[in-house]
C-alpha cells in the first residue's frame, strides 16, 4: 500500500512539472484515458488484438502481419489518440 501511495505521489509530481514546463515553452499537454488500450491496438491497421501479458515484448498483427515492438507500438497509438483528441477539441 505504501509503495503504491509513493508511486502515485511521484507520478503526480512528474505530471505537475511536465505541465509547468509545457506552459513555459508554449506547448500543450493532452492526457488520454489511463485505460486506453495502447499496446493492444495495431498502429498500422487499427486491429485490436486483445490483452497481452507484460512478458510479451513484441507481437505480429494477425490482420496486416505488421510486426510490433510493444512499447513503440503503444507510443504510436498514444500519439494518434492525443492528436485525435486535439482535433476534436
PDB file of N, CA, C and O in Angstrom:
ATOM      1  N   UNK A   1       0.831  -1.200   0.000  1.00  0.00           N
ATOM      2  CA  UNK A   1       0.000   0.000   0.000  1.00  0.00           C
ATOM      3  C   UNK A   1       0.871   1.259   0.000  1.00  0.00           C
ATOM      4  O   UNK A   1       0.610   2.189  -0.763  1.00  0.00           O
ATOM      5  N   UNK A   2       1.896   1.296   0.842  1.00  0.00           N
ATOM      6  CA  UNK A   2       2.754   2.478   0.938  1.00  0.00           C
ATOM      7  C   UNK A   2       3.485   2.727  -0.375  1.00  0.00           C
ATOM      8  O   UNK A   2       3.589   3.869  -0.821  1.00  0.00           O
ATOM      9  N   UNK A   3       3.992   1.665  -0.995  1.00  0.00           N
ATOM     10  CA  UNK A   3       4.699   1.816  -2.266  1.00  0.00           C
ATOM     11  C   UNK A   3       3.777   2.393  -3.335  1.00  0.00           C
ATOM     12  O   UNK A   3       4.199   3.230  -4.133  1.00  0.00           O
ATOM     13  N   UNK A   4       2.532   1.954  -3.355  1.00  0.00           N
ATOM     14  CA  UNK A   4       1.550   2.475  -4.317  1.00  0.00           C
ATOM     15  C   UNK A   4       1.302   3.954  -4.075  1.00  0.00           C
ATOM     16  O   UNK A   4       1.218   4.729  -5.027  1.00  0.00           O
ATOM     17  N   UNK A   5       1.185   4.356  -2.812  1.00  0.00           N
ATOM     18  CA  UNK A   5       0.967   5.759  -2.480  1.00  0.00           C
ATOM     19  C   UNK A   5       2.154   6.610  -2.906  1.00  0.00           C
ATOM     20  O   UNK A   5       1.981   7.703  -3.445  1.00  0.00           O
ATOM     21  N   UNK A   6       3.358   6.108  -2.662  1.00  0.00           N
ATOM     22  CA  UNK A   6       4.568   6.833  -3.067  1.00  0.00           C
ATOM     23  C   UNK A   6       4.612   6.956  -4.581  1.00  0.00           C
ATOM     24  O   UNK A   6       4.946   8.016  -5.112  1.00  0.00           O
ATOM     25  N   UNK A   7       4.278   5.883  -5.272  1.00  0.00           N
ATOM     26  CA  UNK A   7       4.259   5.892  -6.733  1.00  0.00           C
ATOM     27  C   UNK A   7       3.251   6.911  -7.255  1.00  0.00           C
ATOM     28  O   UNK A   7       3.552   7.656  -8.187  1.00  0.00           O
ATOM     29  N   UNK A   8       2.066   6.951  -6.669  1.00  0.00           N
ATOM     30  CA  UNK A   8       1.034   7.902  -7.086  1.00  0.00           C
ATOM     31  C   UNK A   8       1.506   9.338  -6.901  1.00  0.00           C
ATOM     32  O   UNK A   8       1.296  10.174  -7.780  1.00  0.00           O
ATOM     33  N   UNK A   9       2.137   9.634  -5.775  1.00  0.00           N
ATOM     34  CA  UNK A   9       2.631  10.986  -5.500  1.00  0.00           C
ATOM     35  C   UNK A   9       3.743  11.343  -6.483  1.00  0.00           C
ATOM     36  O   UNK A   9       3.783  12.460  -6.998  1.00  0.00           O
ATOM     37  N   UNK A  10       4.642  10.399  -6.745  1.00  0.00           N
ATOM     38  CA  UNK A  10       5.737  10.652  -7.684  1.00  0.00           C
ATOM     39  C   UNK A  10       5.209  10.940  -9.076  1.00  0.00           C
ATOM     40  O   UNK A  10       5.678  11.861  -9.744  1.00  0.00           O
ATOM     41  N   UNK A  11       4.239  10.160  -9.513  1.00  0.00           N
ATOM     42  CA  UNK A  11       3.661  10.365 -10.844  1.00  0.00           C
ATOM     43  C   UNK A  11       2.969  11.724 -10.909  1.00  0.00           C
ATOM     44  O   UNK A  11       3.107  12.445 -11.897  1.00  0.00           O
ATOM     45  N   UNK A  12       2.235  12.069  -9.871  1.00  0.00           N
ATOM     46  CA  UNK A  12       1.546  13.351  -9.816  1.00  0.00           C
ATOM     47  C   UNK A  12       2.548  14.505  -9.873  1.00  0.00           C
ATOM     48  O   UNK A  12       2.323  15.491 -10.575  1.00  0.00           O
ATOM     49  N   UNK A  13       3.641  14.384  -9.141  1.00  0.00           N
ATOM     50  CA  UNK A  13       4.668  15.429  -9.141  1.00  0.00           C
ATOM     51  C   UNK A  13       5.303  15.550 -10.526  1.00  0.00           C
ATOM     52  O   UNK A  13       5.570  16.659 -10.991  1.00  0.00           O
ATOM     53  N   UNK A  14       5.547  14.417 -11.186  1.00  0.00           N
ATOM     54  CA  UNK A  14       6.112  14.436 -12.530  1.00  0.00           C
ATOM     55  C   UNK A  14       5.180  15.151 -13.501  1.00  0.00           C
ATOM     56  O   UNK A  14       5.622  15.997 -14.278  1.00  0.00           O
ATOM     57  N   UNK A  15       3.893  14.815 -13.460  1.00  0.00           N
ATOM     58  CA  UNK A  15       2.916  15.435 -14.360  1.00  0.00           C
ATOM     59  C   UNK A  15       2.826  16.936 -14.088  1.00  0.00           C
ATOM     60  O   UNK A  15       2.737  17.729 -15.026  1.00  0.00           O
ATOM     61  N   UNK A  16       2.849  17.331 -12.827  1.00  0.00           N
ATOM     62  CA  UNK A  16       2.801  18.756 -12.475  1.00  0.00           C
ATOM     63  C   UNK A  16       3.999  19.498 -13.074  1.00  0.00           C
ATOM     64  O   UNK A  16       3.843  20.580 -13.640  1.00  0.00           O
ATOM     65  N   UNK A  17       5.183  18.918 -12.948  1.00  0.00           N
ATOM     66  CA  UNK A  17       6.392  19.546 -13.513  1.00  0.00           C
ATOM     67  C   UNK A  17       6.339  19.587 -15.034  1.00  0.00           C
ATOM     68  O   UNK A  17       6.744  20.569 -15.656  1.00  0.00           O
ATOM     69  N   UNK A  18       5.832  18.505 -15.627  1.00  0.00           N
ATOM     70  CA  UNK A  18       5.708  18.450 -17.081  1.00  0.00           C
ATOM     71  C   UNK A  18       4.739  19.517 -17.583  1.00  0.00           C
ATOM     72  O   UNK A  18       5.009  20.170 -18.592  1.00  0.00           O
ATOM     73  N   UNK A  19       3.618  19.702 -16.895  1.00  0.00           N
ATOM     74  CA  UNK A  19       2.651  20.735 -17.278  1.00  0.00           C
ATOM     75  C   UNK A  19       3.257  22.129 -17.132  1.00  0.00           C
ATOM     76  O   UNK A  19       3.025  22.998 -17.972  1.00  0.00           O
ATOM     77  N   UNK A  20       4.020  22.340 -16.085  1.00  0.00           N
ATOM     78  CA  UNK A  20       4.680  23.635 -15.865  1.00  0.00           C
ATOM     79  C   UNK A  20       5.651  23.934 -17.010  1.00  0.00           C
ATOM     80  O   UNK A  20       5.641  25.032 -17.567  1.00  0.00           O
ATOM     81  N   UNK A  21       6.481  22.959 -17.356  1.00  0.00           N
ATOM     82  CA  UNK A  21       7.454  23.151 -18.433  1.00  0.00           C
ATOM     83  C   UNK A  21       6.759  23.364 -19.778  1.00  0.00           C
ATOM     84  O   UNK A  21       7.191  24.194 -20.578  1.00  0.00           O
ATOM     85  N   UNK A  22       5.691  22.619 -20.024  1.00  0.00           N
ATOM     86  CA  UNK A  22       4.954  22.767 -21.280  1.00  0.00           C
ATOM     87  C   UNK A  22       4.388  24.181 -21.396  1.00  0.00           C
ATOM     88  O   UNK A  22       4.480  24.814 -22.448  1.00  0.00           O
ATOM     89  N   UNK A  23       3.807  24.662 -20.312  1.00  0.00           N
ATOM     90  CA  UNK A  23       3.257  26.019 -20.305  1.00  0.00           C
ATOM     91  C   UNK A  23       4.370  27.037 -20.531  1.00  0.00           C
ATOM     92  O   UNK A  23       4.193  28.000 -21.277  1.00  0.00           O
ATOM     93  N   UNK A  24       5.492  26.828 -19.898  1.00  0.00           N
ATOM     94  CA  UNK A  24       6.662  27.720 -20.013  1.00  0.00           C
ATOM     95  C   UNK A  24       7.096  27.859 -21.480  1.00  0.00           C
ATOM     96  O   UNK A  24       7.442  28.950 -21.933  1.00  0.00           O
ATOM     97  N   UNK A  25       7.072  26.735 -22.215  1.00  0.00           N
ATOM     98  CA  UNK A  25       7.513  26.732 -23.604  1.00  0.00           C
ATOM     99  C   UNK A  25       6.366  26.858 -24.606  1.00  0.00           C
ATOM    100  O   UNK A  25       6.580  26.709 -25.809  1.00  0.00           O
ATOM    101  N   UNK A  26       5.154  27.131 -24.125  1.00  0.00           N
ATOM    102  CA  UNK A  26       4.017  27.323 -25.014  1.00  0.00           C
ATOM    103  C   UNK A  26       3.533  26.044 -25.670  1.00  0.00           C
ATOM    104  O   UNK A  26       3.017  26.076 -26.787  1.00  0.00           O
ATOM    105  N   UNK A  27       3.694  24.924 -24.991  1.00  0.00           N
ATOM    106  CA  UNK A  27       3.287  23.625 -25.527  1.00  0.00           C
ATOM    107  C   UNK A  27       1.986  23.166 -24.865  1.00  0.00           C
ATOM    108  O   UNK A  27       1.561  23.732 -23.858  1.00  0.00           O
ATOM    109  N   UNK A  28       1.367  22.150 -25.431  1.00  0.00           N
ATOM    110  CA  UNK A  28       0.109  21.613 -24.917  1.00  0.00           C
ATOM    111  C   UNK A  28       0.311  20.183 -24.424  1.00  0.00           C
ATOM    112  O   UNK A  28       0.930  19.361 -25.100  1.00  0.00           O
ATOM    113  N   UNK A  29      -0.212  19.907 -23.254  1.00  0.00           N
ATOM    114  CA  UNK A  29      -0.208  18.543 -22.713  1.00  0.00           C
ATOM    115  C   UNK A  29      -1.624  17.997 -22.832  1.00  0.00           C
ATOM    116  O   UNK A  29      -2.581  18.620 -22.372  1.00  0.00           O
ATOM    117  N   UNK A  30      -1.749  16.838 -23.449  1.00  0.00           N
ATOM    118  CA  UNK A  30      -3.039  16.163 -23.541  1.00  0.00           C
ATOM    119  C   UNK A  30      -2.942  14.858 -22.771  1.00  0.00           C
ATOM    120  O   UNK A  30      -1.999  14.087 -22.947  1.00  0.00           O
ATOM    121  N   UNK A  31      -3.917  14.622 -21.927  1.00  0.00           N
ATOM    122  CA  UNK A  31      -3.958  13.366 -21.186  1.00  0.00           C
ATOM    123  C   UNK A  31      -4.982  12.460 -21.839  1.00  0.00           C
ATOM    124  O   UNK A  31      -6.116  12.863 -22.098  1.00  0.00           O
ATOM    125  N   UNK A  32      -4.568  11.234 -22.102  1.00  0.00           N
ATOM    126  CA  UNK A  32      -5.521  10.257 -22.611  1.00  0.00           C
ATOM    127  C   UNK A  32      -5.930   9.365 -21.446  1.00  0.00           C
ATOM    128  O   UNK A  32      -5.273   9.349 -20.406  1.00  0.00           O
ATOM    129  N   UNK A  33      -6.993   8.640 -21.623  1.00  0.00           N
ATOM    130  CA  UNK A  33      -7.501   7.764 -20.567  1.00  0.00           C
ATOM    131  C   UNK A  33      -6.446   6.750 -20.148  1.00  0.00           C
ATOM    132  O   UNK A  33      -5.747   6.181 -20.987  1.00  0.00           O
ATOM    133  N   UNK A  34      -6.340   6.532 -18.862  1.00  0.00           N
ATOM    134  CA  UNK A  34      -5.372   5.534 -18.393  1.00  0.00           C
ATOM    135  C   UNK A  34      -5.779   4.134 -18.822  1.00  0.00           C
ATOM    136  O   UNK A  34      -4.971   3.208 -18.748  1.00  0.00           O
ATOM    137  N   UNK A  35      -7.012   3.963 -19.266  1.00  0.00           N
ATOM    138  CA  UNK A  35      -7.494   2.657 -19.705  1.00  0.00           C
ATOM    139  C   UNK A  35      -7.440   2.497 -21.217  1.00  0.00           C
ATOM    140  O   UNK A  35      -7.887   1.475 -21.738  1.00  0.00           O
ATOM    141  N   UNK A  36      -6.900   3.484 -21.940  1.00  0.00           N
ATOM    142  CA  UNK A  36      -6.767   3.380 -23.394  1.00  0.00           C
ATOM    143  C   UNK A  36      -5.852   2.191 -23.715  1.00  0.00           C
ATOM    144  O   UNK A  36      -4.737   2.122 -23.197  1.00  0.00           O
ATOM    145  N   UNK A  37      -6.304   1.254 -24.559  1.00  0.00           N
ATOM    146  CA  UNK A  37      -5.535   0.027 -24.809  1.00  0.00           C
ATOM    147  C   UNK A  37      -4.397   0.225 -25.807  1.00  0.00           C
ATOM    148  O   UNK A  37      -4.391  -0.403 -26.866  1.00  0.00           O
ATOM    149  N   UNK A  38      -3.452   1.075 -25.489  1.00  0.00           N
ATOM    150  CA  UNK A  38      -2.408   1.474 -26.434  1.00  0.00           C
ATOM    151  C   UNK A  38      -1.539   0.321 -26.940  1.00  0.00           C
ATOM    152  O   UNK A  38      -1.100   0.342 -28.090  1.00  0.00           O
ATOM    153  N   UNK A  39      -1.289  -0.666 -26.112  1.00  0.00           N
ATOM    154  CA  UNK A  39      -0.429  -1.770 -26.555  1.00  0.00           C
ATOM    155  C   UNK A  39      -1.224  -2.906 -27.192  1.00  0.00           C
ATOM    156  O   UNK A  39      -0.639  -3.883 -27.658  1.00  0.00           O
ATOM    157  N   UNK A  40      -2.539  -2.790 -27.217  1.00  0.00           N
ATOM    158  CA  UNK A  40      -3.381  -3.848 -27.780  1.00  0.00           C
ATOM    159  C   UNK A  40      -3.813  -3.562 -29.215  1.00  0.00           C
ATOM    160  O   UNK A  40      -4.318  -4.450 -29.901  1.00  0.00           O
ATOM    161  N   UNK A  41      -3.620  -2.335 -29.666  1.00  0.00           N
ATOM    162  CA  UNK A  41      -4.093  -1.916 -30.983  1.00  0.00           C
ATOM    163  C   UNK A  41      -2.923  -1.886 -31.969  1.00  0.00           C
ATOM    164  O   UNK A  41      -1.856  -1.360 -31.651  1.00  0.00           O
ATOM    165  N   UNK A  42      -3.119  -2.443 -33.146  1.00  0.00           N
ATOM    166  CA  UNK A  42      -2.101  -2.382 -34.193  1.00  0.00           C
ATOM    167  C   UNK A  42      -2.052  -0.948 -34.706  1.00  0.00           C
ATOM    168  O   UNK A  42      -3.057  -0.423 -35.185  1.00  0.00           O
ATOM    169  N   UNK A  43      -0.884  -0.312 -34.607  1.00  0.00           N
ATOM    170  CA  UNK A  43      -0.751   1.072 -35.058  1.00  0.00           C
ATOM    171  C   UNK A  43      -0.759   1.175 -36.582  1.00  0.00           C
ATOM    172  O   UNK A  43      -0.841   2.276 -37.127  1.00  0.00           O
ATOM    173  N   UNK A  44      -0.675   0.058 -37.257  1.00  0.00           N
ATOM    174  CA  UNK A  44      -0.664   0.069 -38.721  1.00  0.00           C
ATOM    175  C   UNK A  44      -2.072  -0.019 -39.304  1.00  0.00           C
ATOM    176  O   UNK A  44      -2.430   0.764 -40.185  1.00  0.00           O
ATOM    177  N   UNK A  45      -2.885  -0.987 -38.807  1.00  0.00           N
ATOM    178  CA  UNK A  45      -4.220  -1.188 -39.394  1.00  0.00           C
ATOM    179  C   UNK A  45      -5.365  -0.903 -38.426  1.00  0.00           C
ATOM    180  O   UNK A  45      -6.518  -0.814 -38.848  1.00  0.00           O
ATOM    181  N   UNK A  46      -5.063  -0.757 -37.122  1.00  0.00           N
ATOM    182  CA  UNK A  46      -6.099  -0.438 -36.147  1.00  0.00           C
ATOM    183  C   UNK A  46      -6.776  -1.641 -35.510  1.00  0.00           C
ATOM    184  O   UNK A  46      -7.675  -1.478 -34.685  1.00  0.00           O
ATOM    185  N   UNK A  47      -6.359  -2.846 -35.881  1.00  0.00           N
ATOM    186  CA  UNK A  47      -6.960  -4.050 -35.292  1.00  0.00           C
ATOM    187  C   UNK A  47      -6.628  -4.114 -33.802  1.00  0.00           C
ATOM    188  O   UNK A  47      -5.477  -3.926 -33.407  1.00  0.00           O
ATOM    189  N   UNK A  48      -7.644  -4.381 -32.980  1.00  0.00           N
ATOM    190  CA  UNK A  48      -7.421  -4.527 -31.538  1.00  0.00           C
ATOM    191  C   UNK A  48      -7.263  -6.016 -31.247  1.00  0.00           C
ATOM    192  O   UNK A  48      -8.207  -6.796 -31.374  1.00  0.00           O
ATOM    193  N   UNK A  49      -6.049  -6.387 -30.854  1.00  0.00           N
ATOM    194  CA  UNK A  49      -5.688  -7.788 -30.709  1.00  0.00           C
ATOM    195  C   UNK A  49      -5.990  -8.365 -29.334  1.00  0.00           C
ATOM    196  O   UNK A  49      -5.898  -9.579 -29.153  1.00  0.00           O
ATOM    197  N   UNK A  50      -6.344  -7.544 -28.372  1.00  0.00           N
ATOM    198  CA  UNK A  50      -6.669  -8.044 -27.036  1.00  0.00           C
ATOM    199  C   UNK A  50      -5.514  -7.914 -26.063  1.00  0.00           C
ATOM    200  O   UNK A  50      -4.387  -7.587 -26.434  1.00  0.00           O
ATOM    201  N   UNK A  51      -5.827  -8.178 -24.826  1.00  0.00           N
ATOM    202  CA  UNK A  51      -4.873  -8.020 -23.736  1.00  0.00           C
ATOM    203  C   UNK A  51      -3.714  -9.000 -23.867  1.00  0.00           C
ATOM    204  O   UNK A  51      -3.897 -10.160 -24.237  1.00  0.00           O
ATOM    205  N   UNK A  52      -2.520  -8.508 -23.554  1.00  0.00           N
ATOM    206  CA  UNK A  52      -1.325  -9.336 -23.602  1.00  0.00           C
ATOM    207  C   UNK A  52      -0.610  -9.243 -22.261  1.00  0.00           C
ATOM    208  O   UNK A  52      -0.641  -8.203 -21.604  1.00  0.00           O
ATOM    209  N   UNK A  53       0.024 -10.318 -21.864  1.00  0.00           N
ATOM    210  CA  UNK A  53       0.782 -10.277 -20.611  1.00  0.00           C
ATOM    211  C   UNK A  53       2.021  -9.404 -20.803  1.00  0.00           C
ATOM    212  O   UNK A  53       2.471  -9.196 -21.930  1.00  0.00           O
ATOM    213  N   UNK A  54       2.563  -8.900 -19.713  1.00  0.00           N
ATOM    214  CA  UNK A  54       3.715  -7.999 -19.787  1.00  0.00           C
ATOM    215  C   UNK A  54       4.977  -8.673 -20.306  1.00  0.00           C
ATOM    216  O   UNK A  54       5.913  -7.989 -20.720  1.00  0.00           O
ATOM    217  N   UNK A  55       5.020 -10.001 -20.293  1.00  0.00           N
ATOM    218  CA  UNK A  55       6.184 -10.714 -20.820  1.00  0.00           C
ATOM    219  C   UNK A  55       6.281 -10.596 -22.348  1.00  0.00           C
ATOM    220  O   UNK A  55       7.363 -10.726 -22.920  1.00  0.00           O
ATOM    221  N   UNK A  56       5.154 -10.353 -22.990  1.00  0.00           N
ATOM    222  CA  UNK A  56       5.146 -10.230 -24.460  1.00  0.00           C
ATOM    223  C   UNK A  56       5.672  -8.846 -24.816  1.00  0.00           C
ATOM    224  O   UNK A  56       4.999  -7.841 -24.591  1.00  0.00           O
ATOM    225  N   UNK A  57       6.877  -8.802 -25.371  1.00  0.00           N
ATOM    226  CA  UNK A  57       7.521  -7.534 -25.705  1.00  0.00           C
ATOM    227  C   UNK A  57       7.358  -7.164 -27.175  1.00  0.00           C
ATOM    228  O   UNK A  57       7.506  -5.996 -27.534  1.00  0.00           O
ATOM    229  N   UNK A  58       7.059  -8.132 -28.023  1.00  0.00           N
ATOM    230  CA  UNK A  58       6.787  -7.840 -29.430  1.00  0.00           C
ATOM    231  C   UNK A  58       5.734  -8.829 -29.925  1.00  0.00           C
ATOM    232  O   UNK A  58       5.585  -9.923 -29.381  1.00  0.00           O
ATOM    233  N   UNK A  59       5.014  -8.425 -30.961  1.00  0.00           N
ATOM    234  CA  UNK A  59       3.935  -9.250 -31.498  1.00  0.00           C
ATOM    235  C   UNK A  59       3.679  -8.891 -32.952  1.00  0.00           C
ATOM    236  O   UNK A  59       4.085  -7.827 -33.419  1.00  0.00           O
ATOM    237  N   UNK A  60       3.004  -9.784 -33.664  1.00  0.00           N
ATOM    238  CA  UNK A  60       2.656  -9.577 -35.064  1.00  0.00           C
ATOM    239  C   UNK A  60       1.137  -9.526 -35.182  1.00  0.00           C
ATOM    240  O   UNK A  60       0.427 -10.396 -34.677  1.00  0.00           O
ATOM    241  N   UNK A  61       0.661  -8.492 -35.856  1.00  0.00           N
ATOM    242  CA  UNK A  61      -0.781  -8.326 -36.046  1.00  0.00           C
ATOM    243  C   UNK A  61      -1.310  -9.476 -36.909  1.00  0.00           C
ATOM    244  O   UNK A  61      -0.757  -9.756 -37.972  1.00  0.00           O
ATOM    245  N   UNK A  62      -2.378 -10.142 -36.455  1.00  0.00           N
ATOM    246  CA  UNK A  62      -2.922 -11.246 -37.242  1.00  0.00           C
ATOM    247  C   UNK A  62      -3.689 -10.796 -38.485  1.00  0.00           C
ATOM    248  O   UNK A  62      -4.028 -11.628 -39.327  1.00  0.00           O
ATOM    249  N   UNK A  63      -3.966  -9.506 -38.618  1.00  0.00           N
ATOM    250  CA  UNK A  63      -4.718  -8.998 -39.770  1.00  0.00           C
ATOM    251  C   UNK A  63      -3.786  -8.504 -40.872  1.00  0.00           C
ATOM    252  O   UNK A  63      -3.895  -8.937 -42.020  1.00  0.00           O
ATOM    253  N   UNK A  64      -2.854  -7.583 -40.522  1.00  0.00           N
ATOM    254  CA  UNK A  64      -1.975  -6.990 -41.549  1.00  0.00           C
ATOM    255  C   UNK A  64      -0.552  -7.553 -41.506  1.00  0.00           C
ATOM    256  O   UNK A  64       0.267  -7.229 -42.367  1.00  0.00           O
ATOM    257  N   UNK A  65      -0.252  -8.397 -40.506  1.00  0.00           N
ATOM    258  CA  UNK A  65       1.046  -9.057 -40.340  1.00  0.00           C
ATOM    259  C   UNK A  65       2.195  -8.091 -40.065  1.00  0.00           C
ATOM    260  O   UNK A  65       3.361  -8.432 -40.267  1.00  0.00           O
ATOM    261  N   UNK A  66       1.867  -6.888 -39.605  1.00  0.00           N
ATOM    262  CA  UNK A  66       2.894  -5.924 -39.198  1.00  0.00           C
ATOM    263  C   UNK A  66       3.483  -6.385 -37.857  1.00  0.00           C
ATOM    264  O   UNK A  66       2.747  -6.716 -36.927  1.00  0.00           O
ATOM    265  N   UNK A  67       4.804  -6.402 -37.773  1.00  0.00           N
ATOM    266  CA  UNK A  67       5.466  -6.812 -36.530  1.00  0.00           C
ATOM    267  C   UNK A  67       5.699  -5.569 -35.667  1.00  0.00           C
ATOM    268  O   UNK A  67       6.169  -4.547 -36.168  1.00  0.00           O
ATOM    269  N   UNK A  68       5.372  -5.650 -34.369  1.00  0.00           N
ATOM    270  CA  UNK A  68       5.441  -4.504 -33.470  1.00  0.00           C
ATOM    271  C   UNK A  68       6.307  -4.775 -32.252  1.00  0.00           C
ATOM    272  O   UNK A  68       6.238  -5.848 -31.654  1.00  0.00           O
ATOM    273  N   UNK A  69       7.113  -3.802 -31.894  1.00  0.00           N
ATOM    274  CA  UNK A  69       7.692  -3.742 -30.561  1.00  0.00           C
ATOM    275  C   UNK A  69       6.591  -3.160 -29.692  1.00  0.00           C
ATOM    276  O   UNK A  69       5.995  -2.146 -30.052  1.00  0.00           O
ATOM    277  N   UNK A  70       6.313  -3.777 -28.564  1.00  0.00           N
ATOM    278  CA  UNK A  70       5.172  -3.377 -27.730  1.00  0.00           C
ATOM    279  C   UNK A  70       5.219  -1.897 -27.353  1.00  0.00           C
ATOM    280  O   UNK A  70       4.208  -1.204 -27.467  1.00  0.00           O
ATOM    281  N   UNK A  71       6.373  -1.401 -26.909  1.00  0.00           N
ATOM    282  CA  UNK A  71       6.482  -0.018 -26.444  1.00  0.00           C
ATOM    283  C   UNK A  71       6.395   0.997 -27.583  1.00  0.00           C
ATOM    284  O   UNK A  71       5.747   2.035 -27.449  1.00  0.00           O
ATOM    285  N   UNK A  72       7.040   0.697 -28.687  1.00  0.00           N
ATOM    286  CA  UNK A  72       6.992   1.615 -29.841  1.00  0.00           C
ATOM    287  C   UNK A  72       5.574   1.670 -30.401  1.00  0.00           C
ATOM    288  O   UNK A  72       5.070   2.747 -30.718  1.00  0.00           O
ATOM    289  N   UNK A  73       4.931   0.510 -30.521  1.00  0.00           N
ATOM    290  CA  UNK A  73       3.546   0.472 -30.990  1.00  0.00           C
ATOM    291  C   UNK A  73       2.635   1.279 -30.068  1.00  0.00           C
ATOM    292  O   UNK A  73       1.797   2.049 -30.537  1.00  0.00           O
ATOM    293  N   UNK A  74       2.800   1.100 -28.754  1.00  0.00           N
ATOM    294  CA  UNK A  74       1.973   1.838 -27.787  1.00  0.00           C
ATOM    295  C   UNK A  74       2.202   3.342 -27.927  1.00  0.00           C
ATOM    296  O   UNK A  74       1.251   4.121 -27.862  1.00  0.00           O
ATOM    297  N   UNK A  75       3.455   3.754 -28.117  1.00  0.00           N
ATOM    298  CA  UNK A  75       3.729   5.190 -28.239  1.00  0.00           C
ATOM    299  C   UNK A  75       3.083   5.775 -29.495  1.00  0.00           C
ATOM    300  O   UNK A  75       2.596   6.905 -29.468  1.00  0.00           O
ATOM    301  N   UNK A  76       3.074   5.023 -30.587  1.00  0.00           N
ATOM    302  CA  UNK A  76       2.407   5.485 -31.814  1.00  0.00           C
ATOM    303  C   UNK A  76       0.907   5.635 -31.585  1.00  0.00           C
ATOM    304  O   UNK A  76       0.295   6.603 -32.035  1.00  0.00           O
ATOM    305  N   UNK A  77       0.321   4.666 -30.879  1.00  0.00           N
ATOM    306  CA  UNK A  77      -1.117   4.720 -30.600  1.00  0.00           C
ATOM    307  C   UNK A  77      -1.470   5.855 -29.644  1.00  0.00           C
ATOM    308  O   UNK A  77      -2.513   6.489 -29.801  1.00  0.00           O
ATOM    309  N   UNK A  78      -0.624   6.119 -28.665  1.00  0.00           N
ATOM    310  CA  UNK A  78      -0.858   7.226 -27.732  1.00  0.00           C
ATOM    311  C   UNK A  78      -0.777   8.556 -28.469  1.00  0.00           C
ATOM    312  O   UNK A  78      -1.608   9.437 -28.250  1.00  0.00           O
ATOM    313  N   UNK A  79       0.213   8.708 -29.339  1.00  0.00           N
ATOM    314  CA  UNK A  79       0.330   9.931 -30.137  1.00  0.00           C
ATOM    315  C   UNK A  79      -0.915  10.127 -31.005  1.00  0.00           C
ATOM    316  O   UNK A  79      -1.473  11.223 -31.053  1.00  0.00           O
ATOM    317  N   UNK A  80      -1.350   9.064 -31.693  1.00  0.00           N
ATOM    318  CA  UNK A  80      -2.531   9.165 -32.565  1.00  0.00           C
ATOM    319  C   UNK A  80      -3.774   9.527 -31.765  1.00  0.00           C
ATOM    320  O   UNK A  80      -4.576  10.349 -32.208  1.00  0.00           O
ATOM    321  N   UNK A  81      -3.941   8.929 -30.601  1.00  0.00           N
ATOM    322  CA  UNK A  81      -5.106   9.213 -29.757  1.00  0.00           C
ATOM    323  C   UNK A  81      -5.066  10.667 -29.273  1.00  0.00           C
ATOM    324  O   UNK A  81      -6.091  11.348 -29.261  1.00  0.00           O
ATOM    325  N   UNK A  82      -3.889  11.135 -28.878  1.00  0.00           N
ATOM    326  CA  UNK A  82      -3.755  12.518 -28.442  1.00  0.00           C
ATOM    327  C   UNK A  82      -4.063  13.500 -29.561  1.00  0.00           C
ATOM    328  O   UNK A  82      -4.753  14.495 -29.343  1.00  0.00           O
ATOM    329  N   UNK A  83      -3.558  13.227 -30.748  1.00  0.00           N
ATOM    330  CA  UNK A  83      -3.824  14.110 -31.897  1.00  0.00           C
ATOM    331  C   UNK A  83      -5.296  14.088 -32.264  1.00  0.00           C
ATOM    332  O   UNK A  83      -5.863  15.119 -32.625  1.00  0.00           O
ATOM    333  N   UNK A  84      -5.919  12.923 -32.176  1.00  0.00           N
ATOM    334  CA  UNK A  84      -7.356  12.815 -32.459  1.00  0.00           C
ATOM    335  C   UNK A  84      -8.151  13.638 -31.443  1.00  0.00           C
ATOM    336  O   UNK A  84      -9.100  14.334 -31.803  1.00  0.00           O
ATOM    337  N   UNK A  85      -7.759  13.553 -30.186  1.00  0.00           N
ATOM    338  CA  UNK A  85      -8.415  14.331 -29.128  1.00  0.00           C
ATOM    339  C   UNK A  85      -8.238  15.824 -29.360  1.00  0.00           C
ATOM    340  O   UNK A  85      -9.164  16.605 -29.141  1.00  0.00           O
ATOM    341  N   UNK A  86      -7.039  16.223 -29.806  1.00  0.00           N
ATOM    342  CA  UNK A  86      -6.749  17.636 -30.056  1.00  0.00           C
ATOM    343  C   UNK A  86      -7.599  18.172 -31.201  1.00  0.00           C
ATOM    344  O   UNK A  86      -8.100  19.294 -31.128  1.00  0.00           O
ATOM    345  N   UNK A  87      -7.764  17.386 -32.250  1.00  0.00           N
ATOM    346  CA  UNK A  87      -8.557  17.801 -33.405  1.00  0.00           C
ATOM    347  C   UNK A  87     -10.020  17.916 -33.037  1.00  0.00           C
ATOM    348  O   UNK A  87     -10.706  18.815 -33.524  1.00  0.00           O
ATOM    349  N   UNK A  88     -10.522  17.019 -32.178  1.00  0.00           N
ATOM    350  CA  UNK A  88     -11.929  17.036 -31.786  1.00  0.00           C
ATOM    351  C   UNK A  88     -12.241  18.164 -30.815  1.00  0.00           C
ATOM    352  O   UNK A  88     -13.398  18.566 -30.688  1.00  0.00           O
ATOM    353  N   UNK A  89     -11.226  18.682 -30.129  1.00  0.00           N
ATOM    354  CA  UNK A  89     -11.462  19.717 -29.111  1.00  0.00           C
ATOM    355  C   UNK A  89     -11.696  21.075 -29.700  1.00  0.00           C
ATOM    356  O   UNK A  89     -11.907  22.039 -28.964  1.00  0.00           O
TER     357      UNK A  89
END
